[in-house]
């Protein structure tokens, strides 16, 4: 039976196109999303009051869906702050310094350590944890500051964030938009994350070494001045060493528990988040003593400020894209056709019935959508769209929804989350005292090569 498409379906399509267009122009999409929500509600209900209420209700729905993600980011940032102020981060990372003897080791050691830390702390806090300690060591070993920034950026904001296997914020957003389990997104993303990571970092390293030999990149680091945030004298050296061992063990036990208990999604996030809360409280009490109670609250406030600042732009766009699936009935009501499976499912079925679509075209399209939505410099604001389109295409070709979802997620985060958008590169660029625009230019060719190869691999996996 041919799928019945109504005005609601076409309004949704038009606003997806508008959102992509505004992102291409590097304009904010919040207003477009709000207008889209309003028009969908108005056409569906015919009530001005219900339409205005629908905007607020859609925000509530989006915040409810995203709350666990916002909360885990906030808690981890709060914990990272106390680690930095107490000086524990210096002790945690110092042992890696002994392995950095030349530029090659500096690039790969910093990159791999950054990736591992970013899995638990996310890249921006990880840059603060890592850069202050390993940057001077890498510079003494002969790796230019730009090379340090590339390593931290590609391994952290690229590999770690695009897969997000531990915190699972990214796969939850894309999985929700595609209406598939988080575990399916993660499983499908593993080969793509590996492909993208290996190809991109190898390309970047080869090009970096070539330009260092040709003298295109300054390798004289004697004049480098680093603006470090000094740690406070809150703990003894013995206490710092104890916590430097205790904290990694605590998170390693989490990883073991995740594997044994087969925890994913919200359950995995809850375990990691609860562990981070306990570490935060213990460190606050030990480091600040009588002021520990007040300081623990202060650290949490800082974390929440960071979390809502980062995810503030995500809420309106997520609210719009949730209307493409189950969110429509919960936010607006039962106004879709009786045979409807949701706006996105309906569009996918209609596309399958009218347009021949191959897996190759689907893969290239998802890569393009991921790249375009990443142009806003967030990475996360566009992955809901990637999930929705992946579901549409997966329905149309009859397979590959999880792979397409993972491909869109990886592309959006590599571009906007980010390794190519200058305003997304500020943390790594700032800690290394290099221009974010120069860092983006250095990343452009390796990331482009990586995306091309990853898209081809995805074609075979769909």
C-alpha positions as CSV (number, residue, x, y, z in Angstrom):
1,X,0.0,0.0,0.0
2,X,1.3,3.4,-1.0
3,X,2.2,5.6,2.0
4,X,0.0,8.6,2.6
5,X,2.1,11.8,2.9
6,X,0.4,14.8,4.4
7,X,1.3,18.5,4.8
8,X,3.1,17.6,8.0
9,X,5.5,15.3,6.1
10,X,6.3,18.0,3.6
11,X,6.7,20.7,6.2
12,X,9.2,18.4,8.0
13,X,11.2,17.9,4.8
14,X,11.2,21.7,4.0
15,X,12.6,22.5,7.4
16,X,15.3,19.8,7.2
17,X,16.4,21.5,4.0
18,X,16.3,24.9,5.6
19,X,18.3,23.7,8.6
20,X,21.0,22.3,6.4
21,X,21.0,25.5,4.3
22,X,21.5,27.7,7.4
23,X,24.2,25.5,8.7
24,X,26.0,25.7,5.3
25,X,25.8,29.5,5.7
26,X,27.2,29.2,9.2
27,X,24.0,30.7,10.7
28,X,22.3,29.7,13.8
29,X,19.4,27.3,13.4
30,X,17.5,27.8,16.7
31,X,14.9,30.1,15.2
32,X,14.4,27.9,12.2
33,X,13.8,24.9,14.4
34,X,11.3,26.8,16.6
35,X,9.4,28.0,13.6
36,X,9.3,24.4,12.3
37,X,8.0,23.1,15.6
38,X,5.3,25.8,15.6
39,X,4.2,25.2,12.1
40,X,4.0,21.4,12.6
41,X,1.9,21.9,15.7
42,X,-0.3,24.5,14.0
43,X,-1.0,22.4,10.9
44,X,-1.7,19.3,13.1
45,X,-3.9,20.9,15.7
46,X,-5.3,24.0,14.1
47,X,-5.0,25.7,17.4
48,X,-2.7,28.7,18.0
49,X,-2.6,28.1,21.8
50,X,-1.7,24.5,21.3
51,X,1.0,25.4,18.8
52,X,2.6,27.9,21.1
53,X,2.5,25.4,24.0
54,X,4.0,22.8,21.6
55,X,7.2,24.8,21.4
56,X,7.7,24.7,25.2
57,X,6.6,21.0,25.4
58,X,9.0,20.1,22.7
59,X,11.8,21.7,24.7
60,X,10.7,19.8,27.8
61,X,10.7,16.5,25.8
62,X,14.2,17.2,24.4
63,X,15.6,18.1,27.8
64,X,14.1,15.0,29.3
65,X,15.7,12.9,26.6
66,X,19.1,14.6,26.8
67,X,19.2,15.1,30.6
68,X,21.4,12.0,31.3
69,X,23.8,13.2,28.6
70,X,24.0,16.7,30.0
71,X,24.4,15.5,33.5
72,X,27.3,13.1,32.8
73,X,29.2,15.8,30.9
74,X,28.6,18.3,33.7
75,X,29.8,15.8,36.4
76,X,32.9,14.8,34.5
77,X,33.9,18.4,33.9
78,X,33.4,19.1,37.6
79,X,35.6,16.2,38.5
80,X,38.2,17.3,36.0
81,X,38.3,20.7,37.6
82,X,39.2,19.4,41.0
83,X,41.8,17.1,39.5
84,X,43.5,20.1,37.8
85,X,43.3,22.4,40.9
86,X,44.7,19.7,43.2
87,X,47.5,18.8,40.9
88,X,46.5,15.1,40.7
89,X,46.3,15.3,36.9
90,X,50.1,16.2,36.8
91,X,50.9,13.0,38.7
92,X,48.5,10.9,36.6
93,X,50.1,11.8,33.3
94,X,53.7,12.3,34.4
95,X,54.7,8.6,33.9
96,X,54.0,8.9,30.2
97,X,56.6,11.6,29.8
98,X,59.4,9.1,30.1
99,X,58.3,7.5,26.8
100,X,58.5,10.8,24.8
101,X,62.1,10.9,23.5
102,X,61.6,12.1,19.9
103,X,58.9,13.8,17.7
104,X,57.5,10.5,16.5
105,X,57.0,9.1,20.0
106,X,55.6,12.5,21.1
107,X,52.9,12.5,18.4
108,X,51.7,9.0,19.0
109,X,52.1,8.8,22.8
110,X,50.2,12.1,23.2
111,X,47.6,11.1,20.7
112,X,46.9,7.7,22.3
113,X,46.9,9.0,25.8
114,X,44.5,11.8,24.7
115,X,42.2,9.2,23.2
116,X,42.1,7.1,26.3
117,X,41.5,10.0,28.6
118,X,38.9,11.5,26.3
119,X,36.9,8.2,26.4
120,X,36.2,9.0,30.1
121,X,36.6,12.7,30.5
122,X,35.6,13.9,27.0
123,X,38.1,15.8,24.8
124,X,37.8,19.4,26.1
125,X,38.5,18.5,29.8
126,X,41.1,16.0,28.6
127,X,43.0,18.7,26.8
128,X,43.3,20.6,30.1
129,X,44.3,17.4,31.9
130,X,46.9,16.4,29.3
131,X,48.3,19.5,27.7
132,X,49.8,21.3,30.7
133,X,52.0,18.3,31.5
134,X,52.9,16.7,28.2
135,X,53.2,19.7,26.0
136,X,56.5,21.0,27.4
137,X,57.9,17.4,27.2
138,X,56.8,17.1,23.6
139,X,58.4,20.4,22.7
140,X,61.7,19.4,24.3
141,X,61.5,16.2,22.2
142,X,61.3,18.2,19.0
143,X,57.6,18.0,18.1
144,X,56.2,21.5,17.1
145,X,53.4,22.9,19.1
146,X,51.2,22.6,16.0
147,X,52.0,18.9,15.9
148,X,51.0,18.5,19.6
149,X,47.7,20.3,18.9
150,X,47.1,18.0,15.9
151,X,47.7,14.9,18.0
152,X,45.4,16.0,20.8
153,X,42.7,17.2,18.4
154,X,42.6,14.2,16.0
155,X,42.7,11.5,18.7
156,X,40.5,13.4,21.1
157,X,37.9,15.4,19.3
158,X,38.2,13.0,16.4
159,X,38.6,9.3,17.3
160,X,37.4,9.3,20.9
161,X,34.5,11.7,20.5
162,X,33.1,10.3,17.2
163,X,32.8,6.8,18.7
164,X,32.1,7.9,22.3
165,X,32.1,4.2,23.5
166,X,32.2,4.9,27.2
167,X,30.1,7.9,28.0
168,X,27.8,7.1,24.9
169,X,26.4,10.6,24.6
170,X,26.8,10.7,20.8
171,X,25.4,7.2,20.0
172,X,22.4,7.9,22.2
173,X,21.6,11.1,20.3
174,X,21.9,9.4,16.9
175,X,20.3,6.1,18.1
176,X,17.3,8.0,19.4
177,X,16.9,9.9,16.2
178,X,17.2,6.7,14.1
179,X,14.9,4.7,16.6
180,X,17.5,2.0,17.1
181,X,19.3,0.8,20.3
182,X,22.5,2.5,21.4
183,X,24.3,-0.8,21.2
184,X,23.5,-1.1,17.5
185,X,25.0,2.3,16.8
186,X,28.2,1.4,18.8
187,X,28.6,-2.0,17.1
188,X,28.2,-0.5,13.7
189,X,30.5,2.4,14.4
190,X,33.5,0.3,15.6
191,X,34.9,-0.6,12.1
192,X,34.2,2.9,10.8
193,X,35.8,4.6,13.8
194,X,38.9,2.4,13.4
195,X,39.1,3.1,9.7
196,X,38.7,6.8,10.1
197,X,41.1,7.0,12.9
198,X,43.9,4.9,11.4
199,X,43.7,6.6,7.9
200,X,43.4,10.1,9.2
201,X,46.1,10.0,11.9
202,X,48.6,8.2,9.6
203,X,47.9,10.7,6.9
204,X,48.3,13.6,9.3
205,X,51.6,12.2,10.7
206,X,53.1,11.6,7.3
207,X,52.3,15.1,6.1
208,X,53.5,16.6,9.4
209,X,56.9,14.8,9.1
210,X,57.2,15.8,5.5
211,X,56.6,19.5,6.2
212,X,59.0,19.4,9.2
213,X,61.7,18.1,6.9
214,X,61.0,20.7,4.3
215,X,61.0,23.4,7.0
216,X,57.4,24.4,6.5
217,X,56.6,24.1,10.2
218,X,58.7,25.8,12.9
219,X,60.4,23.2,15.1
220,X,62.4,25.7,17.2
221,X,60.4,25.6,20.4
222,X,62.8,27.6,22.6
223,X,60.6,30.7,22.4
224,X,57.4,29.0,23.3
225,X,55.7,30.4,26.3
226,X,52.9,28.3,27.8
227,X,50.1,29.9,29.8
228,X,49.5,27.2,32.5
229,X,46.8,27.1,35.0
230,X,48.8,26.4,38.1
231,X,47.6,23.8,40.5
232,X,47.0,24.8,44.1
233,X,48.9,23.3,47.0
234,X,46.0,21.3,48.3
235,X,47.4,17.8,48.7
236,X,50.7,16.2,49.7
237,X,52.7,14.4,47.1
238,X,51.8,11.1,48.7
239,X,48.1,11.9,48.5
240,X,48.4,12.9,44.9
241,X,50.2,9.6,44.0
242,X,47.5,7.7,45.8
243,X,44.6,9.3,43.9
244,X,46.6,9.2,40.7
245,X,46.4,5.4,41.0
246,X,43.0,5.1,42.7
247,X,41.1,7.1,40.0
248,X,42.2,5.1,36.9
249,X,41.6,1.9,38.8
250,X,38.0,3.1,39.7
251,X,37.2,3.8,36.1
252,X,38.9,0.6,34.9
253,X,36.6,-1.3,37.3
254,X,33.7,0.5,35.6
255,X,34.9,-0.8,32.3
256,X,35.1,-4.3,33.6
257,X,31.6,-4.0,35.1
258,X,30.2,-2.7,31.8
259,X,31.6,-5.7,30.1
260,X,30.5,-8.3,32.7
261,X,27.1,-6.9,33.3
262,X,26.6,-6.0,29.6
263,X,25.6,-2.4,30.5
264,X,25.1,0.1,27.7
265,X,23.4,3.4,27.1
266,X,21.8,5.0,30.2
267,X,23.0,2.2,32.5
268,X,26.6,2.6,31.4
269,X,26.3,6.4,31.7
270,X,24.9,6.1,35.2
271,X,27.8,3.9,36.4
272,X,30.5,6.2,35.0
273,X,28.6,9.2,36.3
274,X,28.1,7.8,39.8
275,X,31.8,6.9,40.0
276,X,32.7,10.5,39.0
277,X,30.4,11.9,41.6
278,X,32.1,9.8,44.4
279,X,35.5,10.8,43.2
280,X,34.5,14.5,43.1
281,X,33.2,14.4,46.6
282,X,36.1,12.4,48.0
283,X,38.7,14.8,46.4
284,X,36.8,17.9,47.6
285,X,36.7,16.7,51.2
286,X,40.3,15.6,51.3
287,X,41.7,18.6,49.4
288,X,39.7,21.3,50.9
289,X,39.1,19.8,54.4
290,X,36.7,22.1,56.3
291,X,35.7,23.8,53.0
292,X,35.1,20.5,51.3
293,X,31.3,20.6,51.5
294,X,31.1,24.1,50.0
295,X,33.8,23.4,47.4
296,X,32.1,20.2,46.2
297,X,29.0,22.2,45.4
298,X,31.1,24.9,43.7
299,X,32.7,22.3,41.4
300,X,29.3,20.9,40.5
301,X,28.0,24.4,39.7
302,X,31.0,24.9,37.3
303,X,30.3,21.6,35.7
304,X,26.6,22.3,35.2
305,X,27.4,25.7,33.7
306,X,29.7,24.0,31.2
307,X,27.1,21.3,30.4
308,X,24.2,23.6,29.7
309,X,26.4,26.0,27.8
310,X,27.5,23.2,25.5
311,X,24.1,21.6,25.0
312,X,22.0,24.8,25.0
313,X,22.1,25.1,21.2
314,X,21.4,21.3,20.9
315,X,18.0,21.4,22.7
316,X,16.0,23.3,20.0
317,X,17.3,21.3,17.1
318,X,16.8,18.1,19.0
319,X,13.3,19.1,19.9
320,X,12.5,19.5,16.2
321,X,14.0,16.2,15.1
322,X,12.3,14.3,17.9
323,X,9.0,15.3,16.1
324,X,10.1,13.0,13.3
325,X,9.5,9.9,15.3
326,X,7.8,9.0,18.6
327,X,8.1,12.5,20.0
328,X,5.3,13.7,17.7
329,X,2.5,11.9,19.5
330,X,3.9,12.8,22.9
331,X,4.5,16.5,22.2
332,X,1.7,17.4,19.8
333,X,-0.8,14.5,19.8
334,X,-2.2,11.7,17.6
335,X,-2.6,13.8,14.4
336,X,-0.7,11.6,11.9
337,X,-2.5,9.3,9.5
338,X,-3.7,6.0,11.1
339,X,-1.2,4.0,9.0
340,X,1.7,6.3,9.9
341,X,4.8,4.9,11.6
342,X,6.2,8.3,12.3
343,X,7.1,11.1,9.9
344,X,10.6,9.8,9.1
345,X,9.4,6.2,8.7
346,X,6.7,7.4,6.3
347,X,9.2,9.4,4.2
348,X,11.5,6.4,4.0
349,X,8.7,4.2,2.9
350,X,7.6,6.7,0.3
351,X,11.1,7.1,-0.9
352,X,11.5,3.4,-1.2
353,X,8.4,3.2,-3.3
354,X,9.3,6.0,-5.7
355,X,13.0,6.5,-6.0
356,X,15.7,3.9,-6.7
357,X,18.3,4.3,-3.9
358,X,21.5,2.3,-3.8
359,X,23.7,1.8,-0.7
360,X,26.5,3.7,-2.4
361,X,24.3,6.8,-2.8
362,X,23.1,6.4,0.7
363,X,26.6,6.3,2.2
364,X,27.8,9.3,0.2
365,X,24.7,11.3,1.2
366,X,25.1,10.5,4.9
367,X,28.7,11.6,4.8
368,X,27.6,14.8,3.1
369,X,24.9,15.5,5.6
370,X,27.2,14.8,8.5
371,X,29.8,17.2,7.1
372,X,27.2,19.9,6.4
373,X,25.6,19.7,9.8
374,X,29.1,19.8,11.4
375,X,29.6,23.3,9.9
376,X,28.0,24.9,12.9
377,X,31.1,23.9,14.9
378,X,29.1,21.8,17.4
379,X,29.1,18.3,15.9
380,X,26.3,17.3,18.3
381,X,23.6,19.6,17.0
382,X,23.6,17.8,13.7
383,X,23.8,14.2,14.6
384,X,20.1,14.0,15.3
385,X,19.5,14.9,11.7
386,X,22.1,12.3,10.6
387,X,20.2,9.6,12.6
388,X,16.8,10.7,11.1
389,X,18.1,10.6,7.6
390,X,19.9,7.3,8.2
391,X,16.6,5.8,9.3
392,X,14.9,7.2,6.2
393,X,17.6,5.8,3.8
394,X,17.9,2.5,5.8
395,X,14.1,2.0,5.4
396,X,14.3,2.8,1.7
397,X,17.1,0.3,0.9
398,X,15.9,-2.3,3.4
399,X,19.2,-2.5,5.4
400,X,22.1,-0.6,6.9
401,X,20.3,1.8,9.2
402,X,22.9,1.3,12.0
403,X,25.9,1.7,9.7
404,X,24.4,4.8,8.0
405,X,23.6,6.3,11.5
406,X,27.2,5.6,12.6
407,X,28.6,7.1,9.4
408,X,26.6,10.3,9.8
409,X,27.6,10.5,13.5
410,X,31.3,10.0,12.8
411,X,31.3,12.6,9.9
412,X,29.4,15.2,11.9
413,X,31.7,15.0,14.9
414,X,35.0,14.8,13.0
415,X,34.0,18.0,11.1
416,X,32.1,20.0,13.7
417,X,33.0,18.4,17.0
418,X,35.6,19.0,15.8
419,X,38.8,18.9,13.7
420,X,37.9,21.2,10.8
421,X,35.9,24.1,12.1
422,X,38.2,26.7,13.6
423,X,35.9,27.7,16.4
424,X,35.6,24.1,17.5
425,X,39.4,23.8,17.8
426,X,40.0,26.5,20.4
427,X,40.7,24.2,23.4
428,X,43.6,22.3,21.7
429,X,44.8,25.4,19.9
430,X,44.8,27.5,23.0
431,X,46.7,25.1,25.2
432,X,49.4,24.8,22.5
433,X,49.4,28.5,21.7
434,X,48.7,28.0,18.0
435,X,46.1,29.5,15.6
436,X,42.9,27.5,15.4
437,X,42.7,28.4,11.7
438,X,46.2,27.0,11.1
439,X,45.2,23.9,13.0
440,X,42.1,23.5,10.9
441,X,44.1,23.9,7.7
442,X,46.6,21.2,8.8
443,X,43.7,18.9,9.6
444,X,41.8,19.5,6.3
445,X,43.6,17.0,4.0
446,X,44.0,14.1,6.4
447,X,40.4,14.3,7.6
448,X,39.1,14.5,4.0
449,X,41.2,11.5,3.1
450,X,39.8,9.6,6.1
451,X,36.2,10.5,5.4
452,X,36.6,9.3,1.8
453,X,38.0,5.9,2.8
454,X,35.5,5.5,5.6
455,X,32.6,6.2,3.3
456,X,33.9,3.5,0.9
457,X,34.2,1.0,3.8
458,X,30.6,1.9,4.9
459,X,29.3,1.0,1.4
460,X,30.6,-2.6,1.9
461,X,29.1,-2.8,5.4
462,X,25.6,-1.7,4.6
